[in-house]
């Protein structure tokens, strides 16, 4: 699962880390408590139909995929994650998985481990070095009818995305049974390339992505509220024997 994550890098950092050719839209501020429906950064590749050249772009997107047929953006809050096992089957995700794959930059994400007494402990999972992670994602375009004008009778375009998850490996499975699919740098170009648009090829891409090697860190309960933000949220607990934090408010259910 991925229901809350961290992206502390600014636009310049992400352009360099993900070898981006151009960035568009407003810059998204760093956050240590990104929540569903927040605006995130999305790395995509677009193909020029005239030249056949690929351009890698960094652009803002709403976290929570809104299918093109949706009548309201509210459906996106239930589509923050897409299961890798059914990605190419479900109508809501299938077309995007074939044609519109992206990367959601992150430094790490939070998970809540269930304790024997029914409480939950927040854990921050991050890479083994300071490099940004690239969550495998899919994205979609949707017109917001609430913004319709005489010039744009169908409304303005909204770009939205989902983060792909898979069953967790044995180590991560002790914390939660799902984990984001994290694309290593050597596979990012193939994942982003929109010319890789057949079911067998996309399935091969998914199968080729290795399980992530992440480091868990116990953190404090303040991350449980989306009202809290700042680098102090990922600081390790000074005492591993401290009281177990309460479950977060608004914790998402895995799709």
N, C-alpha and C positions, 0 to 999 in steps of 0.2 A: 504494500500500500504506500501511497504518498499523499498525505493529507495536509502537511505543513512543511515548508522547506526554507532554506536560507540562500540568498544570492547577495553577497557583499560587494561584488565587483562593480565598477562603474562601466560606462559604455566603452571607454578607451581600453580598459582591461579586457573586455569581452571580444572586442574587435581583434585584438592581438591573439588572444587565446584560441579563438575559433576561426582564425584566418578569414575574417569577413572582408568582402570587397566594398560594401557600402552599408550604411545604416539609415533607416528612415523612421519618421515619427518622433514623438517626444521621448526624451531619455527617461527610463524607468529608474526611480531612486533605489538604492540598495535597501534590502530588508532582511531582518533576521527572524521574521515570522510571516512568511508569505502564506496566505490562506486562499482557499477556493474563491473564485470570482475576482481575485486581485489581478491587476495587470502585471504580466511577466515579460521577460525578453524571450524572443524566439529566433532561432537561427534556421534559415531556409535557403534553398537554392531554386532559382527560377531560370528557365530555359528560354533564350531568345529564339523565336521561331524563324527569324530571318537568317541569323548568323549561326545558330546552333551552339552558341556559347552559353556557359553557365555563369550566373552571378550569385555569389553567396551574400545574403542580406541578414542584417540584424534589425528586427522590428518588434514593436509591442504587440501583445496578444492578451486576450482575456483567458484566464485559467478556468476551464470548464467548457468542453466542446459543445457548440450549439449547431445541430444539424441544419442543413440548408432549408429543410422543410418545416422547421420549428416555427410556431406562432409566437413564442415568447422566449426571451433570453433565460428565463428561470430554469429551463431544462438543463442548462449548462452546469448548475451547481450539483447535479447528480451524475455528471459525466467528467469528473476531474481525472479519473483513471480509466484505462482500457486494458483489459486482460490480453496478454500476448496469445493465450491459447485460443481465443475466439475473435481476435482482432480482424481476421480475414473473412469472418462469417457474419458478424452482426451488421445489419444494414446501417446503423448509426456510424460505424467506424470503417466499414470495408472500403468505400471509395477513397476516403482520406488516406488509409493505409497504403493504397496502391499509388496514389497520385500526389499526396500532400503530406510528406513526412518531414519532421523538423527535429531540432534539438532544443531543449529547455535548459539553459545554463543554470548551474546551482553549485553551491559550496558543500552542501550536505542537506539532510532532511531529518525530521523528527519522527520517532515512533514511540508508542506507549505500550510498555510491557505489562501484561496482566500478572498480578501477584496472587498468591494463594488466598489472601484475605479479601480479595475482590477489588483492591485498590489498583492503581496504575502508576507506573514510574516512567517519566519522560526520558527518552534517550536520544541523543544527537548522534547521527551516523555520518561520517565524513571520510574523504579519501586519505590515503596514507601519506600524501604530501599536500602541498598548498595549491595544487592545480585545480582548476574548475572542473566539475563533473558535467557531462552532457547527457541529460535524461532523454531517452528516446521518446519522441512525441509525434502526434499527428495534429493537423490543423484543418480548419474549415472556414469558409466565408458565409456570412449570413447577413441579410438585410434587415435592419431594425425598423419595423413599420411605425414605431412610435416617433421616429425622426422624419417621417415623410414630409416633403415640401412640394411646392409646385414644380420646382426644378428637378427634384428626386422623389417622384411619387411613390416609389417602393421603399424609401428610406435609405439611410447611409449604411455603408458596409461595416461589419464587425468581424475582426479576425479572432478566432477562439481556438483553444488547443486542449488536448488531453495528454497525460503522461502515461506511458505504457508500463505495466507491471507484469511480473512473472512470479512463480513460486520461489520462495527464498531458499538459499543453500542451507546446509545443516547449521552453520554457525549463525547466520542471520535468522534462521528459522526459530532459534531460541527466543528471539525478540518478537518477531511477527512472521506470519506464514507467507507474506508477500513482500516484494522489494521492487523498486523502480528498475527498469532496464536501462543500464548505463552504457553508452556507446564509447568505446575507447578511441583515442585520436586516430589510430590506423584504419578504423572502419567508418569514420564519420563521412567521408566523401561518398562512399557507396551508399550509405544510409540516406543521405540527403539527395542524391541524384534522382531527379524525377523521371529519368529515362528507364530506371529500374522499376517497371510498372506492372509486372506480371505476378500472379499469385505465387508460382514456384520460386521466382527470384526473391520476392519479399520474404517468403518463408525461410529461404536460405540465409538471408540477411539476419533475420531474427535468431535463427539457430546458431549463427556464427558468433554472436555477441556473448562473450564469456560472463560468468557470474562475477559481480563486483567484489573487490577486496576492500571492505570498509572497516573503519575503526569506531566502535561504540563509546559513547561518553555519557555518563549520568549527568543530567542538568536539572536545574531547579524548576519549580512548579509554575513560574510566571509565564512560561511559554504556552501554558494552557489557555490563556486569554489572548484573543487576536488584538486586543487593545494595547498589548505590550509589544515593544519592538526595541532593538538595540543590541549591540555586540555582547552585552552582559548575559543575554539569554543562552549563549552557547558556552559560557564559562562552566568548568566542571564543578560539581558539588565539592565543597571543602572537606566534607565528612561523608564517606560512603555509607555510614550508618545513620544518616539523618532520617527524619520522618519521611515516609513514602508520600510523594505528592499526590494530590487528588486528581481524578480524571479531568481532562481538559474540557472547557465548555465548547459546544459546537463541534465535537470531534466527528469526523466524517466516517461514513460506512463505506467499506470497500465495494467497488462495482465488480 
